[in-house]
Amino acid sequence: MIRRIRACSKVRGEISPPGDKSISHRGVILNSIARGRAKVRGASSGADLAATISCLRSLGVKIQAQNGVLDIWGGERLQEADDVLQAQNSATTARMLCGLLASQPFVSIITGDRSLRQRPMGRVMRPLRLMGAELWGRKNDLLPVVIRGARLRGIEYTLPEPSAQVKSAIILASLAASGETKIKETIPCRDHTEKMLELMEADIKREGDVVIIKPKGGGLRPVSIDVPGDISAASFWLVLGTIHPDAQIRIVNCGVNPTRMGIVNVLKDMGAKVEIENRRLWGNEPVADLYVESSHLHGIEVDPQAVPGVIDEVPLILLAGSLAQGRTVIRGASELRLKEVDRIRKTVMELSRFEIEARELPDGAMIYGGAKLQGAECQSHGDHRLAMLLGVAGMVAQGETAVHGAEAASISYPKFWDDASSVCQYA
């Protein structure tokens, strides 16, 4: 699909972003092994969560979807699937299911689409093997992965790089392991799994930079949740609001978990006018409304220690930097080369089409500010975040922009183009 976009004369409106993908995955997976029925309201409607739901149904979990609510009947025992589990394009699905299935008394096979089969699974397989799990992957650490359930033991493990997916897989495995498991984080990463397990009465706690889990008899208590809006989805509107010369956007019911606020912090460091209003809690998760308006930005060098917290938003920061004063530099983002596409290379390539001066670095990129974006023919390369990034660029570029492969946005944000039309106004 080709989406044609013209620059908005002004940007006004209120956005309710789709349900947080990370929280949605955890709400469904954890309630699937709890001892009863729970509802997940406002979950992500994207393809990644659909993959997780399909896999869990294949494992015998009863999940019904109606009017935006997922009804889940959990049980402590899963059933062996009749076929290979298909994670599609979702690394979260594949990696968290590795942890979930490592202790189950049967054999499972997980695969994915062509893109996901090129992404490394070794980072999750290694700690699970230390726990006693039996896993085999193509070329050792690629999908398809075969898992034969085993009796697991607790371990002490330091995450070599910040990864909420790896941490969550270890936590899932530790729920069925003998003894205590300790996971040390050198750099904090998303803590949605821990927060949800606290509500579910698991024996889990944090001491400094270490998460400690002990298996607990009686199983998990099912917990119905309302899923807040996804800050990663909201980031597209935060950046549009700051770089457009006449913008005012309110983003409602958005998750503001401190481990996810990196994009807000970076934009504020660049001079963005972003306000956080109406703070409250939904379950264990902090929620707020965000207000953003046109801002005068200046380029920055993003602290590499902060990059893991904005890894999904790096392309948006580069776009913001193109309209800032001075240059913006991001290093420490080599993980982006292992996403659906080499997201560093493709971002630099596509932004350059708008006459943005951009330079690729081995582990990041450098953008020179002060650009006057010109409409361009550009390509999403099948990457959902790149499709939406190009849409935002087109809303501030002179002339017409054509985004080829615009349908990729629906992977994580099915209503993106509708929301774009709702806030983009023309004279």
N, C-alpha and C positions, 0 to 999 in steps of 0.2 A: 504494500500500500504506500502511495506517495501522499504526504501531507504538505499542502502549500500554505505558507504563513506570511503575513505582512506585519510590519512593525505596528504595535499598538500606539495610539496617540496618548492614551493614559491607561493605567491599570488600577482597577478598583474592585473590591469584592471580598467575600468571605469564603474560605475554603475549609471543608471538613475532610482531612486526608484519609486514605484507606486505613483499615486496621493494621496495627503494627505486625509486620511479618514475623519477627522474632518471637514476640509474645504469643502470636497465634499458633505457631509451630509447637511451642512448649505447652500451651493450654490443651492442645489436642493430644500430644504424645503423653504427657504426664497423667491426664485424666483417663487415658486408655488403660493405664496400669493401676488406677486407683480402684477402691472397693465400692463402686456404686455409680450413680448417674450424675452428670454435670452438664451445664450449658455454657457454651462459649459464644458470647454475643459480640457482634461487630468485628468478626475475624476478617483477615485479609481475604479478598476474593481473587487473588492472583493465582497463577499457575503453580507456583512453588508449593503453596499450602495444599492445593488440590492433589499434588503428587504425594504429599505426606498422608492425606486422608485416604487416598487410593491404596497405598501400601498398608496402612493399618487395617483397612477393611479386609485386605487379602490375608491378614494375620488373625482374622476372626473378630475384630472389634466392630461393634455396632455403632455406626455414626449416621445420624440423619441430619439433613440440612433443610431448613424451612424458614422463609422470611428473614434471612440474614442471621439465623441462630443455628449453631451446631449443637445437636443433642448427642451426648456421648455416654454409652453404657460401658463402664470400665470393668476390668477383671484382672486379677493378679497374674493370670496365666494366659499367654498368647497361644495361637495355634500355628502349626507349620503351614506356610503358604503352598498352594498348588502349583505356583509358577514363580518365575523370577520377579523380584520386586523392582518396579520401575520408578526411579527417582526423577526421571525426566531431566530438567536443567537445574535441579535444586541440590546444591552441595549441603545445605543444612539438613535436608531429608536424608541424604546418603550417610553423612557423618554421624548424625544423632541416632539413626537406626542401627549403625554399627555398635554403638554403646548399648542400646536397648536390647539387641538380639544376642550380644556376646554371652549372656548367661542363660538363654532359653534352651530347653532340651531338644533341639532339632537343628536341622541344617537350613540356612537361608542363603539366597544369592541376591545381591543388589547390583543393579546396573543403572545407566543413565543415557541421556542422548549423546550425540557425537561430541558435543562440547564438554559435557561433564566427564565423559570417559577419558579426557585428556588432563583432568585436574587431579593433583596428587592427593591420595588418601593415606599415605604413609604417616603423616603427622597424627592421625587418629589411631591407626593400626598399631603403632609402636607402643603407646602406653597401655592399650588394651591387651596386647600380647604379654606385657609385663605382669598384668593381672591374671594371666593364665588363659586368656581367650585364644581361640584357634581361628585365624583369619588368613586367607590367601587372596592375593590380588594379581591381576594381569600385569606382567612386568614388575611384579612384587608389590607395587603400591598404586595401581590404577584400577578403576572399575573395568569389568565386573569384579566384585569381591565376594568370596565364599566365606560364610561364617558357620562354624560348627559350635553350638553352645557348649560351654564348659563351666565347671565350678571355679568361681573367681575368688581372688584374695585382694584385700586392700593393699594399696601401695602409697608411697610418698613420691610425688612427681612434681618437677618444676617445669612449667610450660616454657619451651624454648623460644616461642614467639607468642604474642597475645592472640588468642583465638577462643572466642566464646563457643564455637562449634566443638572444638576439641575438649575444652573444659566440660561442656555439657555432656559429651559422650562418656567421659570418664565418670562424671557424677551419676549418669544413668546406670552405668555398669556397677558402680559402687553400691547402689541401692540393693543389689542382690549378692554382693560379695561378703566374704567372711572377714571380720576385722575392720579396722579404721582406714579410711583413705584421706590423705592430705594432698591438696593441690596448691602449689605455690605459684603466684603470678608475679613476674618481674615488672610487668606493666599491666594495670587493671584493664579488664575487658568487660563486655556486657554481663550483667548479673541477673538477668531475667529468670534463669533457671533456679538460682538460689532463692530469689524472692518468692517465686511460686511454690517451691518446695517448703518454705517456711509456713505458708498458708495451709499446706497439705499435711502439716504436722510431721514432716520428716525430721530426722535427727541431723541437722545441718547447721553449721555456724561458721563465722569468720573470725579469725584471730590475726589481726594485722593484714598481711598480704597472703594469708593461707586460708583456704576453704577446707573445712573438716567435715567429713560425712561418715556416719556410722549406720550400718543396717539396723532396721527397726522392725520388730515383729508387729503384725497386725495390718501391714500395708499402708498405703497413702489414703488420706481422706480426700474424696472428690471435692473440687472447688469450682463453682460457677464464677465466671469472670466477665467483665466488660473490657474489651480490648481498646486501649487508647489509639489515637491516630499515630501513624508512623512518622517519626521525625525525619527519617531518610526521604520519605515522599514529600514531606513539608519543605525540605531543603530546597527543592526546585523553586518554590514560591518565595522562600526567604531570599534567595539570590536574585530572582526576578525583581522583587520589591526593592532591593538595594541598588541594582544597576540601571533600572528604568528611570528616566528623568522625571516622571510624574506618576508615582505609584503609592498606593496605600492598600495593604492587604492584611486581613485578620485571618489567622489560622486557628480553628477552634478544636478543643478536646484532643490536644496533641500530647503524646507522651514526652515527658521531660526528665526521664531517668538520667542522673548525672553522668553515667557511663556512655550516654548517647548524645551529649550536648556539645560535642567537639565542634560541630559546624557553626553553632551559635557563637561559641567562644572565638573561633577564628574570624568570623565575619565582624564581630565586635572589635577584635584587634585591628581589623582593616578600616574601622571607622563606621561600621554599619549601625543604623538606628533600628534596633530590635528590642522590643519590650516584652517581658514575660508577665502575664496577668492572670488573675483568678486561679491561683495555685490550689490544688486539692489532691486527694488520693483516690484512686480506683483500686480497691484491694490493697496490694502492697506497692503499686506503681504510681509515681507522681505524674500528675496531668496538669496542663495549663492551656491558656490561649496565648498565642504569639501575635504581636502586631509589628509590622515592618513597613518602612516607607523609604522613599528615595534618599540615597546617601552619597556623600563624597568619600570615596574609598582611596586608600593608599596601599601600595604593595608591601608585602611582608615576606620574610623567610619563615616558613612554618617549622616549628620545633619538631625534629624527627620523633621525639618522644610522644608528641601529640598526634602523629599521623595515624597510628592504629585506631584512634577514636574517630577519625574522619575518613577512613579508607574508602568508603563508598562515595563520599562527597568530594574527593580530590578533583575530579573533572569539573565540578561546579566551582570550586575555589579557583581553578585556573581560569574559568570564564570570568569570574568576578575580577580576577587580577588583570585581565585584558582591558578592563575599563577603569582600572585604578590608576593613580599616579605612581610612577616608579615600576619596579619589577617585582614579581612574586615568584618565589622559589619553593619547591616541595621536593624533599629527599626522604628516603626511608620508606618508599611506597612500592618496592619491587613486587609485593604480593599482587599488585594490579596486573602484572604481566601474566598471571595465572588465572584470571577471571574468564568469563565467557569468551572474551577475546583478549588480546594484549591491550588492556584498556589505556595504558600510557601511550603507546604508539598510535592507537586509533584516535584517541582524544586530540593529541597534537596534530595529527593529520587532518582531522575534520575541522578543528578550530582554525587551522591555517587557511581553509577555504573561505573563511569570513574576513580574510586579510588581517588576521591576528598574527603577530610575530611571536612564534612559540618555538621552543627548542627542547628536544627530548634529552633526558639525562638517564644514565643506567638505572637509577632507582627512583625516578621522578621526572619533573619537567620544570622549565623556566619560561615564564610568560612576561613579555614586556608590555607595560600598560600604556594607556592613552590611545588605544585603538578606536577607530570609527568603523564599526562592523558593517560589512556589505553583505547583502543577501547572497546565498550560495546554493548550489546543488550539492547535497551531502547525503551520507549513507550511515545508517545505524549499525550496519554489520551484524544485525540480529541481536544487539546488546540493548536491553531495556533502558539502562541508565543513559547510554549514549543517545538513544532516540529522544529521551526527554530533555537532555542537555541541549541538543540541537534545536528542539522546539523552543526552549527558553532563549537561546541565541537569536533565533529567527524573530522573536517578539520584540527585540531591540535593534535588529539590523535594518539598514536602509534597503529598500527594494524588497523583492520576494525571495523567500527561502523555500526550497523543496527538500523535505526529509524523506528519503527513500527507506523503506523498511520501517515506517513509523508504527506499524502494528506491534512491534517488539515491546512498546511501552506497556502493553496489557499483561505482560508476564508478572509485573509487580504492581501496576497501577492502571487497572482497566479503564478508569474514568479520566485519565490524564488529559486527553484532548478535549473532552467535554468541559473539564474544569478550566482549561486554558481559554476556551471560548467564552466562559462565563466571566472571567476577569479582564479579558483584553477588550478594550473599548476603542472605537474609531471616531474621529471627528466627523 
